[in-house]
């Protein structure tokens, strides 16, 4: 109730000052793949602009996405795992990686064919905007698209520019960024490099990351344009793990899990990807696009494993951990044709395309003595991530396999202005996905002292689905649109979810089925006077064969298909310019996500009964974000005050463990100076002003009771940036 009152008062304050300056809806490309004003689209789509994430640490998308209605973006206060991002409850079950949401950078996928996204591959400092689409039209991007996040990189100016940014903060955090951009001999270029390191808020959460981006754009002819985008990251991070209730509330919330500390839980990853976008204008009404990309990713993660910590086989295995390595190669392409014209006086646009994506993961899973490397070759050894010159002492191989996934999709999308007041939109996508496992351990004997039984892990899962979507926009007036839409969607299991068929290490599970969904949405978009802009959407989603965790131990988690789930709710946002250079923005989300059919899961051999009406873990019923900003142009000063409020959330599907809601406050302020070609900025940001103890994220259905990932207390960032543009 308190959150609702805060939301209503925020909107009421905006309405009181609705007559000062004009607020225009942003132009987006994600919904139609062609630049379109978002106000005229029958979809829920919002944009986070560069001004909204300046002055932040900009290391994870969760920093910027918390302002978007319908999005849950949790700050895990550690960098060993990807941020937890979900939209309308899709992806809420994820503990590792982003699932159920398709992520792109300049239309180049950051999501793999099996449905896991890796948004950490892009340097946020290179972005000009982030487009976030929810609802039925997301299914036009294929499987596992409960929503779409499209990161848009900056365009180069005509005049060359160089710049530098240095940022320092709590927990020995520091980040430096340098870039050069401009246009030379007809080639637009952006070169960006950043380096980051921090001790982290919690024990055993030290982390560091380097990232580089190169973007080149040139006109091959007057009708043909080519864009190249290259991204590289190298990252290392310790993993403090989750805490139990007694640890986080009764001991030291900054502590690391003792087992993660003893077994040196950590990750090392690197990623390289290059993509090309060739745009060709056939004539004034027809255009073609060819997008192609290729890359490789290595991920070596040392995980806590209680299953083998008591083993007496081999020296030192009493403190053994698991070394899980993935060496990934991936590539793909997307070819589409776009046409626009008039038919009997009715403007229309049609778009048709095909896309293909491929990934091959060389995956090994070993039990090792603290994950330490050794040159001792007298024991049964495992090479680390393919490096045969370096070995892990007392290492027992649990997995050695190739995970291969590919998709082949065809899609069609159209829109037509049936009358001056009614626009019709429709689309369809046919998706074919294959998940294949090639097991190298078939027939291998059991390892001495380890209760692990190898079995034939060869097989595959194949999914085919055609997902239609339709929508209509009614233009009640030049400043007020009403819309409605319907679409179907589906989500395939990821390789993480199909890895094991039970909790003894047997697997993979080829019996998993894709989940399917029916999505409904109605909404309105309107301007209040010419000063404020508001969006309101009501949605409902019925999902069948929901993918859920089934059985779990400290070593393994298996998944299954539950019955029916339902998500329904409301999203609202409003932005308004106020007198005297004030501006206010607010967003509110209400989400009721629950299981509609009962089922049973097992944790540590204990049955857990999931009742009809239980909430889906990790979904917040209410979320509120508000921001009041002010500028004083005479001094180049700007400041903003932010508030974020989340309701209670359940940490497991049985709803026996919950985390209390919280409200936190942040403030940022800065000065900007412009002298000839120079622009300098000094800024300060303080988060969690009241130093509130709260749980910022949870590890869903964590079987050992380590559900809780506490967020930082009061902390600060201070930085300076300088740039020079040559004239």
C-alpha positions as CSV (number, residue, x, y, z in Angstrom):
1,X,0.0,0.0,0.0
2,X,2.9,2.4,0.8
3,X,4.4,1.8,-2.6
4,X,1.0,2.6,-4.3
5,X,0.7,5.8,-2.3
6,X,4.2,6.9,-3.3
7,X,3.5,6.1,-6.9
8,X,0.2,8.1,-6.9
9,X,1.8,11.1,-5.2
10,X,4.7,11.0,-7.7
11,X,2.3,11.1,-10.7
12,X,0.1,13.7,-9.1
13,X,3.1,16.0,-8.6
14,X,4.0,15.7,-12.3
15,X,0.4,16.5,-13.4
16,X,0.5,19.7,-11.4
17,X,3.3,21.1,-13.5
18,X,2.4,20.0,-17.0
19,X,2.5,23.2,-18.9
20,X,6.2,24.3,-19.2
21,X,8.3,22.4,-21.8
22,X,7.6,19.7,-24.4
23,X,8.6,16.1,-23.8
24,X,8.8,14.0,-26.9
25,X,8.6,10.2,-27.1
26,X,11.9,8.7,-28.2
27,X,12.6,7.1,-31.6
28,X,13.3,3.4,-31.4
29,X,14.2,0.6,-33.8
30,X,13.7,-2.6,-31.7
31,X,9.9,-3.0,-32.3
32,X,9.9,-2.7,-36.1
33,X,13.6,-2.9,-37.0
34,X,13.1,0.5,-38.6
35,X,13.4,3.9,-36.9
36,X,9.9,4.7,-35.5
37,X,8.5,7.1,-32.9
38,X,7.7,4.9,-29.9
39,X,4.5,6.8,-29.3
40,X,2.9,5.3,-32.5
41,X,3.7,1.7,-31.7
42,X,1.3,-0.9,-30.1
43,X,4.1,-2.1,-27.7
44,X,5.6,-1.4,-24.3
45,X,9.0,0.0,-25.1
46,X,11.2,2.4,-23.2
47,X,14.5,4.0,-23.7
48,X,17.3,4.6,-21.2
49,X,19.3,7.5,-22.7
50,X,23.0,8.4,-22.2
51,X,22.1,11.2,-19.8
52,X,20.4,8.7,-17.5
53,X,23.5,6.5,-16.9
54,X,26.2,9.2,-16.9
55,X,27.8,9.5,-13.4
56,X,27.2,5.8,-12.6
57,X,29.7,3.1,-12.3
58,X,28.4,1.6,-15.6
59,X,29.7,-2.0,-15.0
60,X,26.3,-3.8,-15.2
61,X,23.0,-3.2,-16.9
62,X,21.2,-3.4,-13.6
63,X,22.4,0.1,-12.8
64,X,20.4,1.6,-15.7
65,X,17.5,-0.7,-16.1
66,X,16.0,-0.2,-12.6
67,X,14.2,2.8,-14.0
68,X,12.2,0.8,-16.6
69,X,8.7,-0.4,-15.6
70,X,8.3,-4.2,-15.9
71,X,12.0,-4.8,-15.5
72,X,13.6,-6.4,-12.4
73,X,17.3,-5.7,-12.5
74,X,19.1,-6.7,-9.2
75,X,22.5,-5.5,-8.0
76,X,24.3,-8.6,-6.8
77,X,27.2,-6.7,-5.3
78,X,29.7,-9.1,-6.9
79,X,30.9,-9.6,-10.5
80,X,31.5,-13.3,-10.6
81,X,27.9,-13.9,-12.0
82,X,26.0,-12.0,-14.6
83,X,23.4,-9.5,-13.3
84,X,19.9,-10.8,-12.6
85,X,17.5,-9.3,-15.1
86,X,13.9,-10.4,-15.7
87,X,11.0,-8.8,-17.5
88,X,7.4,-9.5,-16.4
89,X,8.7,-12.5,-14.5
90,X,10.5,-14.1,-17.5
91,X,14.1,-14.9,-16.5
92,X,13.4,-14.7,-12.7
93,X,14.5,-18.3,-12.1
94,X,18.0,-17.6,-13.4
95,X,20.9,-17.9,-11.0
96,X,23.6,-18.0,-13.7
97,X,23.3,-15.7,-16.8
98,X,20.3,-13.9,-18.2
99,X,17.6,-16.2,-19.5
100,X,14.2,-15.5,-21.1
101,X,15.3,-12.2,-22.5
102,X,17.0,-11.6,-25.9
103,X,19.9,-9.1,-25.7
104,X,21.4,-7.3,-28.7
105,X,24.0,-4.6,-29.4
106,X,23.3,-2.7,-32.6
107,X,21.0,-5.6,-33.6
108,X,23.9,-8.1,-33.2
109,X,22.9,-10.9,-30.8
110,X,24.5,-11.2,-27.3
111,X,22.2,-14.1,-26.7
112,X,23.2,-17.6,-27.7
113,X,20.8,-20.0,-29.6
114,X,20.1,-21.9,-26.3
115,X,18.7,-18.8,-24.8
116,X,21.4,-17.4,-22.4
117,X,22.5,-13.8,-22.8
118,X,25.8,-12.3,-21.8
119,X,25.3,-8.5,-21.5
120,X,28.6,-8.1,-19.8
121,X,30.4,-8.4,-23.1
122,X,29.7,-4.7,-24.0
123,X,31.2,-1.7,-22.4
124,X,28.3,0.5,-21.2
125,X,30.5,3.6,-21.6
126,X,30.2,3.2,-25.4
127,X,26.4,3.3,-25.5
128,X,24.1,6.2,-26.5
129,X,20.9,4.4,-25.4
130,X,19.3,1.2,-24.2
131,X,15.9,0.1,-25.7
132,X,13.8,-2.2,-23.6
133,X,10.7,-3.9,-25.2
134,X,8.3,-6.1,-23.2
135,X,5.2,-8.0,-24.2
136,X,3.9,-10.0,-27.2
137,X,6.0,-8.3,-29.9
138,X,9.1,-9.6,-28.3
139,X,8.3,-13.1,-29.7
140,X,9.3,-11.7,-33.2
141,X,12.9,-12.1,-32.0
142,X,12.6,-15.9,-31.6
143,X,12.7,-18.4,-28.7
144,X,13.4,-17.3,-25.2
145,X,12.3,-13.7,-25.9
146,X,10.0,-12.7,-23.0
147,X,11.5,-9.3,-23.6
148,X,14.2,-7.7,-25.8
149,X,17.0,-5.4,-24.7
150,X,18.8,-3.6,-27.5
151,X,22.0,-1.7,-26.7
152,X,22.7,1.1,-29.1
153,X,26.3,2.3,-29.4
154,X,27.3,6.0,-30.0
155,X,27.6,7.4,-33.5
156,X,30.8,9.3,-34.3
157,X,30.8,13.1,-34.8
158,X,32.2,14.8,-37.9
159,X,34.9,16.5,-35.9
160,X,37.5,14.3,-34.1
161,X,37.2,14.1,-30.4
162,X,39.3,12.5,-27.6
163,X,38.3,12.0,-24.0
164,X,39.2,10.5,-20.7
165,X,37.2,9.5,-17.6
166,X,38.5,8.6,-14.2
167,X,36.3,7.3,-11.4
168,X,37.0,6.3,-7.8
169,X,34.8,5.1,-5.0
170,X,34.2,2.9,-1.9
171,X,35.9,-0.5,-1.5
172,X,39.0,0.7,-3.5
173,X,37.0,0.9,-6.6
174,X,38.6,2.7,-9.6
175,X,37.8,2.8,-13.3
176,X,39.6,4.6,-16.1
177,X,38.2,5.0,-19.6
178,X,39.7,6.6,-22.7
179,X,38.3,7.1,-26.2
180,X,38.8,8.6,-29.6
181,X,36.0,9.2,-32.1
182,X,35.4,11.2,-35.2
183,X,35.3,11.0,-39.0
184,X,38.3,10.7,-41.2
185,X,38.4,10.2,-45.0
186,X,34.8,9.1,-45.0
187,X,35.2,6.6,-42.2
188,X,33.3,7.2,-38.9
189,X,35.3,5.6,-36.0
190,X,35.0,5.0,-32.3
191,X,37.8,3.5,-30.3
192,X,37.2,2.9,-26.6
193,X,39.2,1.2,-23.8
194,X,38.3,0.9,-20.1
195,X,40.0,-0.7,-17.0
196,X,38.2,-1.4,-13.8
197,X,39.1,-3.0,-10.4
198,X,37.5,-3.1,-7.0
199,X,37.9,-5.0,-3.7
200,X,34.1,-5.4,-3.6
201,X,31.7,-4.8,-0.8
202,X,31.9,-8.3,0.6
203,X,34.8,-10.5,1.5
204,X,36.2,-12.6,-1.3
205,X,34.6,-10.3,-4.0
206,X,37.7,-8.7,-5.5
207,X,37.2,-8.2,-9.2
208,X,38.8,-6.6,-12.3
209,X,37.8,-6.1,-15.9
210,X,39.3,-4.7,-19.1
211,X,37.1,-3.9,-22.1
212,X,37.7,-2.5,-25.6
213,X,35.3,-1.5,-28.4
214,X,36.0,-0.5,-32.0
215,X,33.2,0.7,-34.2
216,X,33.8,1.7,-37.9
217,X,31.2,2.9,-40.3
218,X,31.7,3.9,-44.0
219,X,29.6,4.5,-47.1
220,X,30.8,2.1,-49.8
221,X,28.5,3.8,-52.3
222,X,25.8,6.4,-51.9
223,X,23.3,3.6,-51.4
224,X,25.4,1.1,-49.4
225,X,26.7,1.5,-45.9
226,X,28.9,-0.9,-43.9
227,X,29.2,-0.9,-40.1
228,X,31.8,-3.0,-38.2
229,X,31.6,-3.5,-34.4
230,X,34.4,-5.3,-32.4
231,X,34.1,-6.0,-28.6
232,X,36.7,-7.5,-26.3
233,X,36.6,-8.2,-22.6
234,X,38.9,-9.8,-20.1
235,X,37.5,-10.3,-16.6
236,X,38.5,-12.0,-13.3
237,X,36.3,-12.0,-10.1
238,X,36.1,-13.8,-6.8
239,X,32.7,-15.3,-5.8
240,X,31.6,-14.7,-2.2
241,X,28.5,-16.9,-2.7
242,X,25.2,-16.6,-1.0
243,X,24.6,-16.4,2.8
244,X,22.2,-18.1,5.1
245,X,19.6,-16.2,7.1
246,X,21.7,-16.6,10.3
247,X,24.8,-15.3,8.6
248,X,23.3,-12.3,6.9
249,X,21.1,-11.2,9.8
250,X,23.1,-12.5,12.8
251,X,26.8,-12.4,11.9
252,X,28.5,-10.3,9.3
253,X,26.6,-9.4,6.1
254,X,29.9,-8.6,4.4
255,X,31.2,-12.1,4.9
256,X,31.9,-14.6,2.2
257,X,30.4,-18.1,2.3
258,X,33.1,-20.0,4.3
259,X,33.1,-22.8,1.7
260,X,33.5,-20.3,-1.2
261,X,36.4,-18.8,0.6
262,X,38.0,-22.1,1.5
263,X,37.6,-23.5,-2.1
264,X,38.7,-20.2,-3.7
265,X,35.5,-19.8,-5.7
266,X,36.2,-17.4,-8.6
267,X,35.9,-16.9,-12.4
268,X,38.1,-15.9,-15.2
269,X,36.4,-15.1,-18.6
270,X,37.3,-13.5,-21.8
271,X,35.2,-12.7,-24.9
272,X,35.9,-11.5,-28.4
273,X,33.2,-10.8,-31.0
274,X,33.1,-9.0,-34.3
275,X,29.9,-8.1,-36.2
276,X,29.1,-6.5,-39.5
277,X,25.9,-4.7,-40.7
278,X,25.6,-4.1,-44.4
279,X,22.7,-1.8,-45.4
280,X,21.8,-1.3,-49.0
281,X,19.1,0.9,-50.5
282,X,17.7,-0.7,-53.6
283,X,15.4,2.2,-54.4
284,X,13.3,4.7,-52.5
285,X,10.9,2.0,-51.3
286,X,13.1,-1.1,-50.8
287,X,16.1,-1.9,-48.6
288,X,18.1,-4.9,-47.6
289,X,20.2,-5.6,-44.5
290,X,22.9,-8.3,-43.9
291,X,24.1,-8.8,-40.4
292,X,26.9,-11.3,-39.7
293,X,28.9,-12.0,-36.5
294,X,31.5,-14.4,-35.2
295,X,33.2,-14.7,-31.8
296,X,34.7,-16.9,-29.1
297,X,34.3,-17.0,-25.3
298,X,36.3,-18.7,-22.5
299,X,34.8,-19.1,-19.1
300,X,36.7,-20.9,-16.2
301,X,34.7,-21.0,-13.0
302,X,35.7,-22.5,-9.7
303,X,32.6,-23.5,-7.8
304,X,32.1,-24.7,-4.3
305,X,31.2,-28.4,-4.2
306,X,30.2,-30.1,-0.9
307,X,29.6,-33.4,-2.6
308,X,33.3,-34.1,-2.8
309,X,34.6,-32.0,0.2
310,X,34.6,-35.0,2.5
311,X,36.2,-37.4,0.0
312,X,39.3,-39.2,1.3
313,X,40.5,-40.3,-2.1
314,X,43.7,-38.5,-3.1
315,X,45.6,-36.0,-1.0
316,X,44.0,-32.7,-0.3
317,X,40.5,-33.5,-1.6
318,X,39.0,-32.6,1.7
319,X,38.9,-29.0,0.4
320,X,38.1,-29.9,-3.2
321,X,36.1,-27.6,-5.5
322,X,34.8,-27.9,-9.0
323,X,36.5,-26.4,-12.0
324,X,33.9,-25.8,-14.7
325,X,35.3,-24.6,-18.0
326,X,33.5,-23.5,-21.2
327,X,35.3,-22.7,-24.5
328,X,32.7,-21.3,-26.8
329,X,32.8,-20.6,-30.6
330,X,29.8,-18.9,-32.0
331,X,28.6,-17.2,-35.2
332,X,25.4,-16.2,-37.0
333,X,23.7,-14.1,-39.6
334,X,20.5,-12.3,-40.3
335,X,19.3,-11.2,-43.7
336,X,16.2,-9.1,-44.1
337,X,14.3,-7.1,-46.7
338,X,12.2,-4.0,-45.9
339,X,9.7,-2.3,-48.2
340,X,7.5,0.7,-47.6
341,X,4.9,2.4,-49.9
342,X,1.2,3.3,-50.2
343,X,-1.6,0.9,-51.0
344,X,-4.8,2.7,-52.1
345,X,-3.7,5.7,-50.1
346,X,-2.8,3.6,-47.0
347,X,0.9,3.8,-46.0
348,X,2.4,0.4,-45.2
349,X,5.6,-1.3,-44.4
350,X,6.5,-5.0,-44.7
351,X,9.7,-6.8,-43.6
352,X,10.8,-10.3,-44.2
353,X,14.0,-12.1,-43.1
354,X,15.9,-15.2,-42.1
355,X,18.4,-15.7,-39.3
356,X,20.8,-18.4,-38.3
357,X,22.8,-18.8,-35.1
358,X,25.3,-21.4,-34.0
359,X,27.3,-22.1,-30.8
360,X,29.7,-24.9,-29.8
361,X,30.7,-25.1,-26.2
362,X,33.6,-27.4,-25.2
363,X,32.6,-28.0,-21.6
364,X,34.5,-29.8,-18.9
365,X,33.7,-30.1,-15.2
366,X,36.4,-31.3,-12.8
367,X,36.8,-31.9,-9.1
368,X,40.1,-30.4,-8.0
369,X,42.2,-29.7,-5.0
370,X,41.3,-26.0,-4.4
371,X,41.5,-25.5,-8.1
372,X,45.3,-25.1,-7.8
373,X,47.5,-25.8,-10.8
374,X,50.3,-28.2,-10.4
375,X,53.0,-29.8,-12.5
376,X,52.6,-33.1,-10.7
377,X,51.9,-35.7,-13.4
378,X,51.9,-38.8,-11.2
379,X,48.1,-38.7,-10.5
380,X,45.0,-38.7,-12.6
381,X,45.1,-35.1,-13.9
382,X,42.9,-32.7,-15.8
383,X,44.1,-29.9,-18.1
384,X,42.8,-26.5,-17.3
385,X,40.7,-25.1,-20.1
386,X,42.7,-27.0,-22.7
387,X,46.1,-25.8,-21.5
388,X,47.9,-29.1,-21.6
389,X,51.1,-27.6,-20.0
390,X,49.2,-26.7,-16.8
391,X,47.5,-29.3,-14.7
392,X,45.3,-29.5,-11.6
393,X,46.6,-31.9,-8.9
394,X,44.1,-34.7,-7.9
395,X,41.6,-33.7,-10.5
396,X,38.7,-36.0,-11.4
397,X,36.9,-35.4,-14.6
398,X,33.1,-35.2,-14.2
399,X,32.1,-33.8,-17.6
400,X,33.9,-33.7,-21.0
401,X,31.5,-32.9,-23.7
402,X,30.5,-30.6,-26.6
403,X,27.3,-28.7,-26.3
404,X,26.1,-27.6,-29.8
405,X,23.1,-25.4,-30.4
406,X,21.8,-23.8,-33.6
407,X,18.7,-22.1,-34.7
408,X,17.2,-21.3,-38.1
409,X,14.3,-18.8,-38.2
410,X,12.1,-17.1,-40.7
411,X,10.1,-14.0,-39.9
412,X,7.6,-11.6,-41.4
413,X,6.4,-8.3,-40.0
414,X,4.0,-5.7,-41.4
415,X,2.1,-2.5,-40.5
416,X,-0.5,-0.5,-42.4
417,X,-2.4,2.7,-41.6
418,X,-5.9,1.4,-42.3
419,X,-7.3,4.9,-41.6
420,X,-5.9,8.1,-40.4
421,X,-6.7,7.0,-36.9
422,X,-6.0,3.3,-36.9
423,X,-2.7,1.5,-37.5
424,X,-2.6,-2.3,-37.8
425,X,0.5,-4.4,-37.0
426,X,1.1,-8.1,-37.5
427,X,4.0,-10.5,-37.6
428,X,4.9,-14.2,-37.5
429,X,8.2,-16.0,-36.7
430,X,8.9,-19.7,-37.4
431,X,11.8,-21.0,-35.2
432,X,13.7,-24.2,-35.3
433,X,16.2,-24.8,-32.4
434,X,18.4,-27.9,-31.8
435,X,20.3,-28.5,-28.6
436,X,22.8,-31.4,-29.1
437,X,25.2,-33.0,-26.6
438,X,28.3,-35.0,-27.6
439,X,29.7,-36.9,-24.6
440,X,33.4,-37.8,-24.5
441,X,33.1,-39.9,-21.3
442,X,30.9,-42.6,-22.6
443,X,32.1,-45.9,-21.1
444,X,34.6,-44.3,-18.7
445,X,34.9,-46.1,-15.4
446,X,34.0,-44.7,-12.0
447,X,36.7,-42.7,-10.3
448,X,38.0,-44.3,-7.1
449,X,36.4,-42.9,-4.0
450,X,33.8,-40.8,-5.9
451,X,30.2,-41.8,-6.2
452,X,29.8,-40.6,-9.7
453,X,28.6,-42.9,-12.4
454,X,29.2,-42.0,-16.1
455,X,26.4,-42.8,-18.5
456,X,25.8,-42.2,-22.2
457,X,25.3,-38.5,-22.5
458,X,24.8,-38.3,-26.3
459,X,21.5,-37.0,-27.6
460,X,19.6,-33.8,-28.5
461,X,16.5,-31.8,-28.0
462,X,14.7,-30.3,-31.0
463,X,12.0,-27.6,-30.9
464,X,9.9,-26.1,-33.6
465,X,7.4,-23.3,-33.1
466,X,5.5,-20.7,-35.1
467,X,4.7,-17.6,-33.1
468,X,2.2,-15.1,-34.5
469,X,1.6,-11.6,-33.1
470,X,-1.0,-8.9,-33.9
471,X,-1.6,-5.4,-32.6
472,X,-3.7,-2.3,-33.3
473,X,-3.2,1.4,-32.4
474,X,-6.1,3.8,-32.2
475,X,-5.1,7.5,-32.4
476,X,-7.8,9.1,-30.3
477,X,-6.1,12.5,-30.7
478,X,-2.7,13.8,-31.7
479,X,-1.6,13.4,-28.1
480,X,-3.4,10.3,-27.0
481,X,-3.0,6.7,-28.4
482,X,-4.7,3.5,-27.3
483,X,-3.4,0.1,-28.3
484,X,-3.8,-3.6,-27.8
485,X,-1.9,-6.7,-28.9
486,X,-1.7,-10.5,-28.7
487,X,1.1,-12.9,-29.4
488,X,2.4,-16.4,-28.7
489,X,5.9,-17.2,-27.5
490,X,8.1,-20.1,-26.3
491,X,11.3,-20.7,-24.4
492,X,13.7,-23.6,-24.9
493,X,15.7,-25.1,-22.0
494,X,19.3,-23.9,-21.8
495,X,22.4,-26.1,-21.6
496,X,22.6,-25.3,-17.9
497,X,19.0,-26.6,-17.4
498,X,19.4,-29.8,-19.5
499,X,22.9,-30.6,-18.0
500,X,21.7,-33.2,-15.4
501,X,18.8,-35.5,-15.2
502,X,19.2,-36.0,-11.4
503,X,21.4,-34.9,-8.5
504,X,24.0,-37.7,-8.8
505,X,25.6,-36.2,-11.9
506,X,23.7,-38.4,-14.3
507,X,22.6,-36.5,-17.4
508,X,21.9,-34.7,-19.6
509,X,18.1,-34.4,-19.3
510,X,16.7,-34.8,-22.8
511,X,13.1,-35.0,-21.5
512,X,12.7,-31.3,-21.0
513,X,10.2,-29.5,-23.2
514,X,10.1,-25.9,-24.3
515,X,7.6,-23.7,-22.4
516,X,5.0,-21.9,-24.5
517,X,3.0,-18.8,-23.7
518,X,0.0,-16.7,-24.7
519,X,0.5,-13.0,-24.2
520,X,-2.1,-10.2,-24.0
521,X,-1.6,-6.5,-23.5
522,X,-3.6,-3.3,-23.7
523,X,-2.3,0.2,-23.0
524,X,-2.3,3.9,-23.6
525,X,0.3,6.5,-24.3
526,X,-0.4,10.2,-23.9
527,X,1.0,13.7,-23.5
528,X,-0.3,15.9,-20.7
529,X,-0.4,19.3,-22.3
530,X,2.9,19.6,-24.1
531,X,5.0,19.1,-21.0
532,X,4.6,15.5,-19.8
533,X,4.5,12.1,-21.4
534,X,2.9,9.0,-19.8
535,X,2.6,5.3,-20.6
536,X,0.3,2.7,-19.0
537,X,0.0,-1.0,-19.9
538,X,-2.0,-3.9,-18.5
539,X,-0.8,-7.4,-19.4
540,X,-1.5,-11.1,-18.9
541,X,0.6,-14.1,-19.8
542,X,-0.4,-17.8,-19.6
543,X,2.6,-20.1,-19.7
544,X,2.5,-23.9,-20.2
545,X,5.3,-26.3,-19.3
546,X,7.1,-23.7,-17.3
547,X,10.8,-24.6,-16.8
548,X,11.6,-24.8,-13.1
549,X,14.3,-26.3,-10.8
550,X,13.3,-29.8,-9.8
551,X,15.9,-31.3,-7.5
552,X,19.1,-29.9,-6.0
553,X,22.1,-30.6,-3.9
554,X,25.2,-28.5,-3.3
555,X,26.8,-30.1,-6.4
556,X,24.0,-30.5,-9.0
557,X,20.6,-29.1,-9.9
558,X,18.2,-30.7,-12.3
559,X,15.2,-29.1,-14.0
560,X,11.7,-30.1,-15.0
561,X,8.6,-28.8,-16.7
562,X,5.9,-27.6,-14.3
563,X,2.3,-27.1,-15.4
564,X,0.6,-23.7,-16.0
565,X,1.8,-20.4,-14.7
566,X,0.2,-17.0,-15.0
567,X,1.7,-13.5,-15.0
568,X,-0.6,-10.4,-14.9
569,X,0.1,-6.9,-13.9
570,X,0.3,-3.2,-14.7
571,X,3.2,-0.9,-15.7
572,X,3.1,2.9,-15.7
573,X,5.7,5.6,-16.2
574,X,5.6,9.4,-16.4
575,X,8.1,12.1,-17.1
576,X,7.4,15.8,-16.8
577,X,9.3,19.0,-17.0
578,X,8.7,21.3,-14.0
579,X,9.2,25.0,-13.5
580,X,12.7,26.4,-12.7
581,X,14.6,23.7,-14.5
582,X,13.2,20.8,-12.4
583,X,12.3,17.5,-14.0
584,X,10.6,14.5,-12.6
585,X,10.4,10.8,-13.7
586,X,8.6,7.9,-12.1
587,X,7.8,4.3,-13.0
588,X,5.7,1.7,-11.2
589,X,5.2,-2.0,-11.7
590,X,2.6,-4.4,-10.3
591,X,3.2,-8.1,-11.1
592,X,1.2,-11.1,-9.9
593,X,3.2,-14.1,-11.1
594,X,2.0,-17.5,-9.7
595,X,1.8,-21.2,-10.4
596,X,-1.6,-22.3,-11.5
597,X,-1.1,-26.1,-11.2
598,X,0.7,-27.9,-8.2
599,X,3.8,-30.0,-8.6
600,X,6.6,-31.5,-6.4
601,X,10.3,-30.8,-6.3
602,X,13.1,-32.3,-4.2
603,X,15.9,-30.6,-2.4
604,X,18.5,-32.7,-0.6
605,X,16.1,-35.7,-0.8
606,X,13.3,-33.7,0.9
607,X,10.1,-33.3,-1.1
608,X,8.9,-29.7,-1.5
609,X,5.3,-29.2,-2.5
610,X,4.5,-26.3,-4.8
611,X,0.9,-25.4,-4.4
612,X,-1.4,-23.7,-6.9
613,X,-1.3,-20.0,-6.1
614,X,2.3,-20.0,-5.0
615,X,4.3,-17.0,-6.3
616,X,7.1,-17.6,-8.7
617,X,10.3,-17.1,-6.8
618,X,12.3,-14.0,-7.6
619,X,9.3,-11.9,-8.7
620,X,8.5,-8.7,-6.9
621,X,4.8,-7.8,-6.6
622,X,5.5,-4.1,-6.6
623,X,8.4,-2.0,-7.7
624,X,8.7,1.8,-7.7
625,X,11.4,4.1,-9.1
626,X,11.4,7.9,-8.8
627,X,13.8,10.6,-9.8
628,X,13.7,14.4,-9.2
629,X,16.4,16.3,-11.0
630,X,17.4,20.0,-11.2
631,X,19.8,22.1,-13.3
632,X,21.4,25.4,-12.7
633,X,22.7,26.3,-16.2
634,X,24.6,29.5,-15.1
635,X,27.1,27.3,-13.1
636,X,26.8,24.2,-15.2
637,X,25.4,22.4,-12.2
638,X,23.0,19.5,-12.1
639,X,21.8,17.1,-9.4
640,X,19.2,14.4,-8.9
641,X,17.6,12.6,-6.1
642,X,16.5,9.0,-6.7
643,X,14.4,6.5,-4.8
644,X,13.8,2.8,-5.4
645,X,11.3,0.7,-3.5
646,X,10.7,-3.1,-3.9
647,X,8.1,-5.2,-2.1
648,X,8.7,-8.6,-0.4
649,X,10.0,-11.4,-2.6
650,X,10.0,-15.2,-2.2
651,X,13.3,-16.9,-2.6
652,X,11.9,-20.4,-3.3
653,X,8.9,-21.7,-5.2
654,X,7.5,-23.4,-2.1
655,X,7.2,-19.8,-0.7
656,X,8.7,-20.9,2.7
657,X,11.6,-18.3,2.5
658,X,11.1,-14.7,1.8
659,X,13.0,-11.4,1.8
660,X,11.5,-8.2,3.2
661,X,10.9,-5.3,0.9
662,X,13.1,-2.2,1.0
663,X,13.3,1.5,0.0
664,X,16.6,3.2,-0.7
665,X,17.7,6.6,-1.7
666,X,20.6,7.8,-4.0
667,X,21.8,11.3,-4.9
668,X,24.2,12.5,-7.6
669,X,25.6,15.9,-8.5
670,X,28.0,17.4,-10.9
671,X,29.5,20.5,-12.6
672,X,30.2,20.9,-16.3
673,X,32.5,23.4,-18.0
674,X,32.9,24.2,-21.7
675,X,35.9,26.3,-22.8
676,X,36.5,26.4,-26.5
677,X,36.9,22.8,-27.6
678,X,37.2,21.5,-24.1
679,X,34.4,20.0,-22.0
680,X,35.1,18.9,-18.4
681,X,32.8,17.3,-15.8
682,X,33.2,16.6,-12.1
683,X,30.6,14.5,-10.4
684,X,29.7,12.7,-7.1
685,X,27.3,9.9,-6.5
686,X,26.2,8.6,-3.1
687,X,24.1,5.4,-3.0
688,X,22.0,4.1,-0.1
689,X,22.0,7.4,1.7
690,X,20.4,6.0,4.8
691,X,22.9,3.1,5.0
692,X,20.0,0.6,5.0
693,X,20.8,-3.1,5.4
694,X,18.9,-4.9,2.7
695,X,19.0,-8.0,0.4
696,X,19.5,-6.7,-3.1
697,X,19.2,-10.1,-4.8
698,X,18.4,-13.7,-4.0
699,X,19.7,-17.0,-5.3
700,X,16.4,-18.7,-6.4
701,X,15.7,-22.1,-4.9
702,X,19.2,-22.4,-3.4
703,X,19.1,-25.8,-1.7
704,X,21.6,-25.2,1.1
705,X,19.8,-22.2,2.5
706,X,22.3,-19.7,1.0
707,X,19.6,-17.6,-0.7
708,X,20.8,-14.1,0.3
709,X,23.1,-11.7,-1.5
710,X,23.3,-8.6,0.6
711,X,23.7,-5.2,-1.0
712,X,26.2,-2.5,0.0
713,X,25.6,0.1,2.7
714,X,26.2,3.7,2.1
715,X,28.9,4.1,-0.6
716,X,30.1,6.7,-3.0
717,X,31.6,7.3,-6.4
718,X,33.6,10.4,-7.4
719,X,34.9,11.1,-10.9
720,X,36.1,13.5,-13.5
721,X,35.9,13.5,-17.2
722,X,37.5,15.6,-19.9
723,X,37.1,15.7,-23.7
724,X,38.5,17.8,-26.5
725,X,36.9,18.2,-29.9
726,X,39.1,19.4,-32.8
727,X,37.6,22.0,-35.0
